[in-house]
Amino acid sequence: MIPGRFDWDDVGDFASVAKLKSGGRPSDLSILGENARVLADASSGIVVAQSGRLVSLIGVHDIVVVDTPDALLVTTTANAQRVKTVVDALKLSGRDDVL
């Protein structure tokens, strides 16, 4: 890399955030959220914990978990781009309360 330059990454989904947070190491688990309570064994991906409850992961790889007080999302980094489809479906059905 040329000094003063940086690699570009489109932080458009949770897979990109996990990659950035782990420094590009796919075997790591990235944990986001103030006071996140996460126990993990042999797991990789990203956990965004905002509900205050304990999130336990055992032997899952490339997982995306977003735990908020009003909704829980579980997917894989390979399917992280499809979250937009779920958001669009929730909007169409009038479920803006969980967005």
MODELLER restraints for C-alpha pairs under 7 A, 6 or more apart:
rsr = mdl.restraints
at = mdl.atoms
rsr.add(forms.Gaussian(group=physical.xy_distance, feature=features.Distance(at['CA:11:A'], at['CA:17:A']), mean=6.05, stdev=0.5))
rsr.add(forms.Gaussian(group=physical.xy_distance, feature=features.Distance(at['CA:13:A'], at['CA:80:A']), mean=5.95, stdev=0.5))
rsr.add(forms.Gaussian(group=physical.xy_distance, feature=features.Distance(at['CA:13:A'], at['CA:81:A']), mean=5.96, stdev=0.5))
rsr.add(forms.Gaussian(group=physical.xy_distance, feature=features.Distance(at['CA:14:A'], at['CA:64:A']), mean=6.89, stdev=0.5))
rsr.add(forms.Gaussian(group=physical.xy_distance, feature=features.Distance(at['CA:14:A'], at['CA:77:A']), mean=6.84, stdev=0.5))
rsr.add(forms.Gaussian(group=physical.xy_distance, feature=features.Distance(at['CA:14:A'], at['CA:80:A']), mean=6.04, stdev=0.5))
rsr.add(forms.Gaussian(group=physical.xy_distance, feature=features.Distance(at['CA:15:A'], at['CA:77:A']), mean=4.72, stdev=0.5))
rsr.add(forms.Gaussian(group=physical.xy_distance, feature=features.Distance(at['CA:15:A'], at['CA:80:A']), mean=6.24, stdev=0.5))
rsr.add(forms.Gaussian(group=physical.xy_distance, feature=features.Distance(at['CA:18:A'], at['CA:30:A']), mean=5.69, stdev=0.5))
rsr.add(forms.Gaussian(group=physical.xy_distance, feature=features.Distance(at['CA:18:A'], at['CA:45:A']), mean=6.17, stdev=0.5))
rsr.add(forms.Gaussian(group=physical.xy_distance, feature=features.Distance(at['CA:18:A'], at['CA:46:A']), mean=5.34, stdev=0.5))
rsr.add(forms.Gaussian(group=physical.xy_distance, feature=features.Distance(at['CA:19:A'], at['CA:25:A']), mean=6.85, stdev=0.5))
rsr.add(forms.Gaussian(group=physical.xy_distance, feature=features.Distance(at['CA:19:A'], at['CA:26:A']), mean=6.89, stdev=0.5))
rsr.add(forms.Gaussian(group=physical.xy_distance, feature=features.Distance(at['CA:21:A'], at['CA:30:A']), mean=6.13, stdev=0.5))
rsr.add(forms.Gaussian(group=physical.xy_distance, feature=features.Distance(at['CA:22:A'], at['CA:28:A']), mean=6.12, stdev=0.5))
rsr.add(forms.Gaussian(group=physical.xy_distance, feature=features.Distance(at['CA:22:A'], at['CA:30:A']), mean=6.04, stdev=0.5))
rsr.add(forms.Gaussian(group=physical.xy_distance, feature=features.Distance(at['CA:26:A'], at['CA:44:A']), mean=6.98, stdev=0.5))
rsr.add(forms.Gaussian(group=physical.xy_distance, feature=features.Distance(at['CA:27:A'], at['CA:44:A']), mean=5.43, stdev=0.5))
rsr.add(forms.Gaussian(group=physical.xy_distance, feature=features.Distance(at['CA:28:A'], at['CA:44:A']), mean=5.01, stdev=0.5))
rsr.add(forms.Gaussian(group=physical.xy_distance, feature=features.Distance(at['CA:28:A'], at['CA:45:A']), mean=6.58, stdev=0.5))
rsr.add(forms.Gaussian(group=physical.xy_distance, feature=features.Distance(at['CA:29:A'], at['CA:43:A']), mean=6.48, stdev=0.5))
rsr.add(forms.Gaussian(group=physical.xy_distance, feature=features.Distance(at['CA:29:A'], at['CA:44:A']), mean=4.28, stdev=0.5))
rsr.add(forms.Gaussian(group=physical.xy_distance, feature=features.Distance(at['CA:29:A'], at['CA:45:A']), mean=4.79, stdev=0.5))
rsr.add(forms.Gaussian(group=physical.xy_distance, feature=features.Distance(at['CA:29:A'], at['CA:46:A']), mean=5.50, stdev=0.5))
rsr.add(forms.Gaussian(group=physical.xy_distance, feature=features.Distance(at['CA:30:A'], at['CA:45:A']), mean=6.19, stdev=0.5))
rsr.add(forms.Gaussian(group=physical.xy_distance, feature=features.Distance(at['CA:30:A'], at['CA:46:A']), mean=4.55, stdev=0.5))
rsr.add(forms.Gaussian(group=physical.xy_distance, feature=features.Distance(at['CA:30:A'], at['CA:47:A']), mean=6.24, stdev=0.5))
rsr.add(forms.Gaussian(group=physical.xy_distance, feature=features.Distance(at['CA:31:A'], at['CA:46:A']), mean=5.79, stdev=0.5))
rsr.add(forms.Gaussian(group=physical.xy_distance, feature=features.Distance(at['CA:31:A'], at['CA:47:A']), mean=4.86, stdev=0.5))
rsr.add(forms.Gaussian(group=physical.xy_distance, feature=features.Distance(at['CA:31:A'], at['CA:48:A']), mean=6.01, stdev=0.5))
rsr.add(forms.Gaussian(group=physical.xy_distance, feature=features.Distance(at['CA:32:A'], at['CA:47:A']), mean=6.15, stdev=0.5))
rsr.add(forms.Gaussian(group=physical.xy_distance, feature=features.Distance(at['CA:32:A'], at['CA:48:A']), mean=4.71, stdev=0.5))
rsr.add(forms.Gaussian(group=physical.xy_distance, feature=features.Distance(at['CA:32:A'], at['CA:49:A']), mean=6.34, stdev=0.5))
rsr.add(forms.Gaussian(group=physical.xy_distance, feature=features.Distance(at['CA:33:A'], at['CA:48:A']), mean=5.68, stdev=0.5))
rsr.add(forms.Gaussian(group=physical.xy_distance, feature=features.Distance(at['CA:33:A'], at['CA:49:A']), mean=5.14, stdev=0.5))
rsr.add(forms.Gaussian(group=physical.xy_distance, feature=features.Distance(at['CA:33:A'], at['CA:50:A']), mean=5.74, stdev=0.5))
rsr.add(forms.Gaussian(group=physical.xy_distance, feature=features.Distance(at['CA:36:A'], at['CA:49:A']), mean=5.25, stdev=0.5))
rsr.add(forms.Gaussian(group=physical.xy_distance, feature=features.Distance(at['CA:36:A'], at['CA:50:A']), mean=6.68, stdev=0.5))
rsr.add(forms.Gaussian(group=physical.xy_distance, feature=features.Distance(at['CA:36:A'], at['CA:52:A']), mean=6.64, stdev=0.5))
rsr.add(forms.Gaussian(group=physical.xy_distance, feature=features.Distance(at['CA:37:A'], at['CA:52:A']), mean=6.83, stdev=0.5))
rsr.add(forms.Gaussian(group=physical.xy_distance, feature=features.Distance(at['CA:37:A'], at['CA:53:A']), mean=6.62, stdev=0.5))
rsr.add(forms.Gaussian(group=physical.xy_distance, feature=features.Distance(at['CA:37:A'], at['CA:54:A']), mean=4.88, stdev=0.5))
rsr.add(forms.Gaussian(group=physical.xy_distance, feature=features.Distance(at['CA:37:A'], at['CA:55:A']), mean=6.20, stdev=0.5))
rsr.add(forms.Gaussian(group=physical.xy_distance, feature=features.Distance(at['CA:38:A'], at['CA:54:A']), mean=5.81, stdev=0.5))
rsr.add(forms.Gaussian(group=physical.xy_distance, feature=features.Distance(at['CA:38:A'], at['CA:55:A']), mean=4.78, stdev=0.5))
rsr.add(forms.Gaussian(group=physical.xy_distance, feature=features.Distance(at['CA:38:A'], at['CA:56:A']), mean=5.76, stdev=0.5))
rsr.add(forms.Gaussian(group=physical.xy_distance, feature=features.Distance(at['CA:39:A'], at['CA:55:A']), mean=6.35, stdev=0.5))
rsr.add(forms.Gaussian(group=physical.xy_distance, feature=features.Distance(at['CA:39:A'], at['CA:56:A']), mean=4.74, stdev=0.5))
rsr.add(forms.Gaussian(group=physical.xy_distance, feature=features.Distance(at['CA:39:A'], at['CA:57:A']), mean=6.30, stdev=0.5))
rsr.add(forms.Gaussian(group=physical.xy_distance, feature=features.Distance(at['CA:40:A'], at['CA:56:A']), mean=5.74, stdev=0.5))
rsr.add(forms.Gaussian(group=physical.xy_distance, feature=features.Distance(at['CA:40:A'], at['CA:57:A']), mean=4.65, stdev=0.5))
rsr.add(forms.Gaussian(group=physical.xy_distance, feature=features.Distance(at['CA:40:A'], at['CA:58:A']), mean=5.84, stdev=0.5))
rsr.add(forms.Gaussian(group=physical.xy_distance, feature=features.Distance(at['CA:41:A'], at['CA:57:A']), mean=6.31, stdev=0.5))
rsr.add(forms.Gaussian(group=physical.xy_distance, feature=features.Distance(at['CA:41:A'], at['CA:58:A']), mean=4.90, stdev=0.5))
rsr.add(forms.Gaussian(group=physical.xy_distance, feature=features.Distance(at['CA:41:A'], at['CA:59:A']), mean=6.11, stdev=0.5))
rsr.add(forms.Gaussian(group=physical.xy_distance, feature=features.Distance(at['CA:42:A'], at['CA:58:A']), mean=6.19, stdev=0.5))
rsr.add(forms.Gaussian(group=physical.xy_distance, feature=features.Distance(at['CA:42:A'], at['CA:59:A']), mean=4.81, stdev=0.5))
rsr.add(forms.Gaussian(group=physical.xy_distance, feature=features.Distance(at['CA:42:A'], at['CA:60:A']), mean=6.98, stdev=0.5))
rsr.add(forms.Gaussian(group=physical.xy_distance, feature=features.Distance(at['CA:43:A'], at['CA:57:A']), mean=6.45, stdev=0.5))
rsr.add(forms.Gaussian(group=physical.xy_distance, feature=features.Distance(at['CA:43:A'], at['CA:58:A']), mean=6.13, stdev=0.5))
rsr.add(forms.Gaussian(group=physical.xy_distance, feature=features.Distance(at['CA:43:A'], at['CA:59:A']), mean=5.02, stdev=0.5))
rsr.add(forms.Gaussian(group=physical.xy_distance, feature=features.Distance(at['CA:43:A'], at['CA:60:A']), mean=4.76, stdev=0.5))
rsr.add(forms.Gaussian(group=physical.xy_distance, feature=features.Distance(at['CA:43:A'], at['CA:61:A']), mean=5.11, stdev=0.5))
rsr.add(forms.Gaussian(group=physical.xy_distance, feature=features.Distance(at['CA:44:A'], at['CA:60:A']), mean=6.59, stdev=0.5))
rsr.add(forms.Gaussian(group=physical.xy_distance, feature=features.Distance(at['CA:44:A'], at['CA:61:A']), mean=4.63, stdev=0.5))
rsr.add(forms.Gaussian(group=physical.xy_distance, feature=features.Distance(at['CA:44:A'], at['CA:62:A']), mean=5.14, stdev=0.5))
rsr.add(forms.Gaussian(group=physical.xy_distance, feature=features.Distance(at['CA:44:A'], at['CA:63:A']), mean=6.37, stdev=0.5))
rsr.add(forms.Gaussian(group=physical.xy_distance, feature=features.Distance(at['CA:45:A'], at['CA:61:A']), mean=6.28, stdev=0.5))
rsr.add(forms.Gaussian(group=physical.xy_distance, feature=features.Distance(at['CA:45:A'], at['CA:62:A']), mean=4.26, stdev=0.5))
rsr.add(forms.Gaussian(group=physical.xy_distance, feature=features.Distance(at['CA:45:A'], at['CA:63:A']), mean=4.63, stdev=0.5))
rsr.add(forms.Gaussian(group=physical.xy_distance, feature=features.Distance(at['CA:45:A'], at['CA:64:A']), mean=5.81, stdev=0.5))
rsr.add(forms.Gaussian(group=physical.xy_distance, feature=features.Distance(at['CA:45:A'], at['CA:77:A']), mean=6.93, stdev=0.5))
rsr.add(forms.Gaussian(group=physical.xy_distance, feature=features.Distance(at['CA:46:A'], at['CA:63:A']), mean=6.28, stdev=0.5))
rsr.add(forms.Gaussian(group=physical.xy_distance, feature=features.Distance(at['CA:46:A'], at['CA:64:A']), mean=5.01, stdev=0.5))
rsr.add(forms.Gaussian(group=physical.xy_distance, feature=features.Distance(at['CA:46:A'], at['CA:65:A']), mean=6.40, stdev=0.5))
rsr.add(forms.Gaussian(group=physical.xy_distance, feature=features.Distance(at['CA:47:A'], at['CA:64:A']), mean=5.92, stdev=0.5))
rsr.add(forms.Gaussian(group=physical.xy_distance, feature=features.Distance(at['CA:47:A'], at['CA:65:A']), mean=4.70, stdev=0.5))
rsr.add(forms.Gaussian(group=physical.xy_distance, feature=features.Distance(at['CA:47:A'], at['CA:66:A']), mean=5.89, stdev=0.5))
rsr.add(forms.Gaussian(group=physical.xy_distance, feature=features.Distance(at['CA:48:A'], at['CA:65:A']), mean=6.15, stdev=0.5))
rsr.add(forms.Gaussian(group=physical.xy_distance, feature=features.Distance(at['CA:48:A'], at['CA:66:A']), mean=4.64, stdev=0.5))
rsr.add(forms.Gaussian(group=physical.xy_distance, feature=features.Distance(at['CA:48:A'], at['CA:67:A']), mean=6.16, stdev=0.5))
rsr.add(forms.Gaussian(group=physical.xy_distance, feature=features.Distance(at['CA:49:A'], at['CA:66:A']), mean=6.01, stdev=0.5))
rsr.add(forms.Gaussian(group=physical.xy_distance, feature=features.Distance(at['CA:49:A'], at['CA:67:A']), mean=4.90, stdev=0.5))
rsr.add(forms.Gaussian(group=physical.xy_distance, feature=features.Distance(at['CA:49:A'], at['CA:68:A']), mean=6.47, stdev=0.5))
rsr.add(forms.Gaussian(group=physical.xy_distance, feature=features.Distance(at['CA:50:A'], at['CA:67:A']), mean=5.82, stdev=0.5))
rsr.add(forms.Gaussian(group=physical.xy_distance, feature=features.Distance(at['CA:50:A'], at['CA:68:A']), mean=4.84, stdev=0.5))
rsr.add(forms.Gaussian(group=physical.xy_distance, feature=features.Distance(at['CA:50:A'], at['CA:69:A']), mean=6.71, stdev=0.5))
rsr.add(forms.Gaussian(group=physical.xy_distance, feature=features.Distance(at['CA:51:A'], at['CA:67:A']), mean=5.87, stdev=0.5))
rsr.add(forms.Gaussian(group=physical.xy_distance, feature=features.Distance(at['CA:51:A'], at['CA:68:A']), mean=4.64, stdev=0.5))
rsr.add(forms.Gaussian(group=physical.xy_distance, feature=features.Distance(at['CA:51:A'], at['CA:69:A']), mean=4.51, stdev=0.5))
rsr.add(forms.Gaussian(group=physical.xy_distance, feature=features.Distance(at['CA:62:A'], at['CA:76:A']), mean=5.50, stdev=0.5))
rsr.add(forms.Gaussian(group=physical.xy_distance, feature=features.Distance(at['CA:62:A'], at['CA:77:A']), mean=5.34, stdev=0.5))
rsr.add(forms.Gaussian(group=physical.xy_distance, feature=features.Distance(at['CA:63:A'], at['CA:75:A']), mean=5.94, stdev=0.5))
rsr.add(forms.Gaussian(group=physical.xy_distance, feature=features.Distance(at['CA:63:A'], at['CA:76:A']), mean=4.30, stdev=0.5))
rsr.add(forms.Gaussian(group=physical.xy_distance, feature=features.Distance(at['CA:63:A'], at['CA:77:A']), mean=5.87, stdev=0.5))
rsr.add(forms.Gaussian(group=physical.xy_distance, feature=features.Distance(at['CA:64:A'], at['CA:74:A']), mean=5.66, stdev=0.5))
rsr.add(forms.Gaussian(group=physical.xy_distance, feature=features.Distance(at['CA:64:A'], at['CA:75:A']), mean=5.14, stdev=0.5))
rsr.add(forms.Gaussian(group=physical.xy_distance, feature=features.Distance(at['CA:64:A'], at['CA:76:A']), mean=5.20, stdev=0.5))
rsr.add(forms.Gaussian(group=physical.xy_distance, feature=features.Distance(at['CA:64:A'], at['CA:77:A']), mean=6.04, stdev=0.5))
rsr.add(forms.Gaussian(group=physical.xy_distance, feature=features.Distance(at['CA:65:A'], at['CA:73:A']), mean=5.62, stdev=0.5))
rsr.add(forms.Gaussian(group=physical.xy_distance, feature=features.Distance(at['CA:65:A'], at['CA:74:A']), mean=4.68, stdev=0.5))
rsr.add(forms.Gaussian(group=physical.xy_distance, feature=features.Distance(at['CA:65:A'], at['CA:75:A']), mean=6.71, stdev=0.5))
rsr.add(forms.Gaussian(group=physical.xy_distance, feature=features.Distance(at['CA:66:A'], at['CA:72:A']), mean=5.81, stdev=0.5))
rsr.add(forms.Gaussian(group=physical.xy_distance, feature=features.Distance(at['CA:66:A'], at['CA:73:A']), mean=5.01, stdev=0.5))
rsr.add(forms.Gaussian(group=physical.xy_distance, feature=features.Distance(at['CA:66:A'], at['CA:74:A']), mean=6.64, stdev=0.5))
rsr.add(forms.Gaussian(group=physical.xy_distance, feature=features.Distance(at['CA:67:A'], at['CA:73:A']), mean=6.49, stdev=0.5))
rsr.add(forms.Gaussian(group=physical.xy_distance, feature=features.Distance(at['CA:70:A'], at['CA:98:A']), mean=6.07, stdev=0.5))
rsr.add(forms.Gaussian(group=physical.xy_distance, feature=features.Distance(at['CA:71:A'], at['CA:98:A']), mean=6.33, stdev=0.5))
rsr.add(forms.Gaussian(group=physical.xy_distance, feature=features.Distance(at['CA:90:A'], at['CA:96:A']), mean=6.59, stdev=0.5))
